[in-house]
Amino acid sequence: MDEFLQFLFSGLTRGSIYALVGIGFAIIYNASHVINFAQGEFVMIGGMAAVFITANAGLPLIAAIPLALLIAAIVGVALEKFAVEPARGASVVTLIIITIGASIFLRGVVEVFIGKRDYALPAFSGDTPIHIGGATLHPQSLWIMGTLIAVVAALKWFFDHTRLGKAMLATSHNRLAAQLVGIEIRHILLAAFALSAMLGALAGLLTAPITLTRFDIGIMLGLKGFCAAILGGLGSPYGAIAGGLALGLAEAMTGGYISSAYQDAVAFGIILAVLFVRPQGLFGRGGTERV
């Protein structure tokens, strides 16, 4: 039972991170039908920006966090404005290649200006472990899981009670109809990329005290977030949450009861199974097309 609790805590922590990244994929896909493979780099930017600000500007972490989120949002807007928007009429494959190229570019910029080594942020509430039923829980894990809950509540309020949120929902359901009622689609796309970038950066800020951060940390986390989005149903933010948690738990249980060598493989095995059996994901809706 002690081992199970330990693996459960580990899985929920991982799954919460994957869910935050997966929500970013879903928001951008809903607004623009673009699969943004640069999403993982925003995770890296969040942690690395906070490290750079605290080390060079002398600001405390509490002040560095909003600045890091702002930097990520600016990069997200620039990505949409200068990379995605000029190729708006291009094929899906072309847009995917553009986002992959943007990912490589962002990773290279950070590598050149900040460096290749690992960096760490201080834990938000110290490093003293919490003992629960024979298992130990890092205080930072509570921040990660609590932040996911707060993000879900904030997104629910944003989409249900703000004009911008309702405009984003309208755009995701029917882009042409949204344009006909006066919604400025370009502004919605910029807002979607900014929001997605901030969610990714938030994930990076939360994980840096536990797993450290470096210029290439976003590669695997971006792929895991994409797997979470696909598992839950691409385009469904709440599906991405369920997919991320399921993925994190599957990894933790596989690593604990079978072998840690298979932790990464299980994620991609699950996604292949989902694509074969239920391509629309757990919470996605199947579609029909007249040909």
C-alpha positions, 0 to 999 in steps of 0.5 A: 500500500505504501508503494502504491501511494508513492506511485500514485502521488508521482503519477498525479504530479506528472499527470498535472504537468502533462495536463497543463501542456495538453490544455495549451495544445487544445486551446490553439487547435480549437482557435486555429486548427493548428497543432503547435509542436512548439508548445513544449518550448514554452515549458522551457521558456517559463523555467529558463526565463525565471532562472535568468531573471532571478540570477541577473536582475536580482529579483525574488522568485515571486516577482520573476514568475509573472515576468516569465509568464509575460515573456512566454506570452510575448513569444507566443504572440510573436510565433502566431504573428510571424510564423503561423499567420503568414502561412494561414492558407498552407496545408496542415503538414506545412503548418506542423513543419513551421511549428517544429522549425519554431521549436528548434529556433527557440531552443537554439536561442536559449541555448546560445544566450543562457547555456546548456547546463541544468538550472534550478529554481527554489521550491515554492514552500521548501523541500521538507517532504510531507509524509502521508500513509507511509509515502512521501510527497514533495511540497512542490507536488501540492503546488503543481496539483493545486495549480492545475485545479486553479487553472481548470476553475479559471478557464471555466470562468474565462470561457463562461463569463468573459467576452473574450472567452465566449468569442474563443468558443464561438471561433472554435465551433464555427469560424465563419459564423464568428466572423459574420457576427463581428468577432475579430478572428486575428485577435482571437488567434493571438489571444489563444497563442498567448494563453497557451504559451502562459500555460506551458510556461506555468508548467515549466515554472512549477517543475523546475524546483523538482526536475531542474530545467535546461534548454531542451527540457521542452522536447519530451514534455511537449510530446507528452502534452501532445499525447495527453491532448490526443488521449483526451480528444484533441480540441477538448481542454477538459479531455486534455486534463483527463488524458494528462492525469491518465498518462501520468498515472500509467507512467508511474505505475509502469515505472514502479511495478515493471521497470523505469525503462518503459516509462516513456514507451508507455505513453507512446504505446497508449497513444498508438492504441488510442489512434487505432481504436478510438481516433477521436480520443476519450472525450472527442466526438466522431465526425462524418464527412460526405464524399 
